[in-house]
């Protein structure tokens, strides 16, 4: 089961720290926040399935590099 945690999500596009363009669709800041949430969830799933998934797999490294390159700090 995957659940997106909306804690800290700012939907109002009039607020400078918003995560959306239009109350619904994520802007670059919202995309980074969502990517971090997905990465965390995927890391947990990969940890549970250690025999099946290698935790430092190439796709996971590419996602982390993408976040690092864009300055996405946790």
Beta strands, then each sheet from edge to edge (+ up, - down):
end
